[in-house]
Amino acid sequence: MSKHFLIVGASSGIGAELLRAFSARGHAVTHVSRHPENAPDLAGVRGLRWDARADDFPAAELPKQLDGLVYCPGSIRLRPIDRLKTAEFQDDLELNLLGAVRATQGALKPLRQSGSASIVLFSTVAVQTGMPYHASVAAAKGAVEGLTRSLAAELAPGIRVNAIAPTITDTPLAERLLSSDDKRAAAAERHPLKRVGEAAEMARTAVWLLEDAPSVTGQIIAVDGGLSSVRLL
């Protein structure tokens, strides 16, 4: 049965892969981002313009029913604590946390019409695994994890809410961290599985949470090559 999903941030990276995955399954998709024209041009897809930091969410332009919401925008601001400004913490919170809050609030009415909808947010491995220079993004994504669990309790049983906590993933957002063979090899070496994450596998995890995991809610799913839980001898 065809469903209708909302993706925030489908112009590149994980969101674009998710858009392709839903289209391949025959689902309709509405996506919103600052540059919706950059998203893959696929059948059954409609793009809306929205800046998560600045604009009112376009709730009036959504369909009457949604079966799922995925909030993909994120940031990687790596800097020592003594070089981080309060405004930069606020900027990361605006994008990662408050953008997700605005999208959820704006989509809540059509999500409730589904009767069995699902929300997927994105955290990071750096929340559960302390990493130097990650103070701003880890603080913002830590708030996303708290939001995930709170909403899972509040919106049950009609709406499931989960988050994915990836490791570094080969997307435009992480481009400067993977810009050479040496950087890519070093990033892979830090993981027990000796590999960097791929956008398509993160998208597949989101599809599983949205469509194929009816008993899963309130969970933070680590897709991190074992970085958060495995230590090799």
RAZILIN-V497346 format. One record per helix or strand of 3 or more residues. SS is the DSSP state (2 for helix, 1 for strand). FROM is the first residue (numbers start at 1). TO is the last residue. If there is no record, write none. Layout:
# RAZILIN-V497346
ss->(SS & SS)
from->(FROM & FROM)
to->(TO & TO)
This chain:
# RAZILIN-V497346
ss->(1 & 2 & 1 & 2 & 1 & 2 & 1 & 2 & 2 & 1 & 2 & 2 & 1 & 2 & 2 & 2 & 1)
from->(4 & 13 & 28 & 36 & 45 & 59 & 68 & 81 & 86 & 117 & 125 & 135 & 159 & 172 & 181 & 199 & 220)
to->(8 & 24 & 33 & 38 & 49 & 61 & 71 & 83 & 114 & 124 & 128 & 155 & 166 & 178 & 189 & 211 & 223)
